[in-house]
Amino acid sequence: MKFSCVYIEEEVVNTQRVQEILQRLPPTPQVTIKRYGEVFNRRSQNFRLQKQKPALILAKKHGNLVLPAPTGYGFNDNPGFYFSHMLNCVYDCRYCFLQGMYRSANYVLFTNYEDFATQLQIKTHGQSVNPVFYSGYDCDSMALEPVSHFAEFFVDWFADNPAATLELRTKSTQLRSLYNRQPVSNCIIAMSFTPKDIYRRWESKVPGIEKRLDALKKLQEQGWPVAIRLEPLIYESDFENSYDQLLSDIFEKIDGNRIHSISTGMFRMPKTFFKNISNLYPDELLYARKYEQSHGMIAQSSTQEAEMLESIEDMLCRYVPIKHYYRCA
Ligand code: SF4
């Protein structure tokens, strides 16, 4: 993986993990910085230009590293949390809210994994009963794995802490670190899918649907719990045909009776993010559509959402026991 530059916080520059990460990269200019905000939060950055030649920032995350997941985010009623070892994503989905959340398209990789683990430990053995930790909220969990070795570290941690569950949400096929080890029953690999037409139009750099399904099939055959995330659901007049095809493709490879879960999630985002992205991509038709606004969020019309959910849920019943299905808020 190539980056235009690697910025390294002076606090982590001499750590073993950072040195190992640097050894995995091709020769790249390096700049030492005080705090990642100097590079990442600067004003007048152009996300669209930076996305063409992003830099990698190696940093230490301070403060609350494990946060409560938004209400209705997860697959059960257990206490839910999310944690982000990265900000931004190596893929470039036009519908992604990250483009509207950050000014910078550079990738921040937080390398103090042990501090994350300490906070996971506190949540797991404190007041929460069987908590679920979601990774992949501010990034893709696996896309930078060959450089970060993030999953390698955290899957080990969850293997030693079976009271907690991890969901690694991804669109990546960089799954070698999982193939190379025994499956861990409390680590769920959740892969997101949209139909082919949406993939082609709006999921730049994301591995193809077939490739992702092959990767997920391999994990399922090895005994990993795998999950399907149908998101974001974006309304198209022929969505029924597209989802019919997508579900048929998915369940030709994945055993619906053995999946951990399958969920749907709507295309929605805070109004401010939506506005930022519309400004970045003024010609993008996705952002020129008519949406509804409520409580600071932009969403498709409730009629369209209901139509999609009803129809897709009907189709799902053909492939999976309905107890494995949930709607992600
Ligand atoms: S893969 Fe996920 S995180 Fe990455 S750009 Fe696409 S939607 Fe955003």
Residues whose N, C-alpha, C, O or C-beta is under 5 A from the ligand:
A	BS01	SF4	C89 Y91 D92 C93 C96 C139 D140 K171
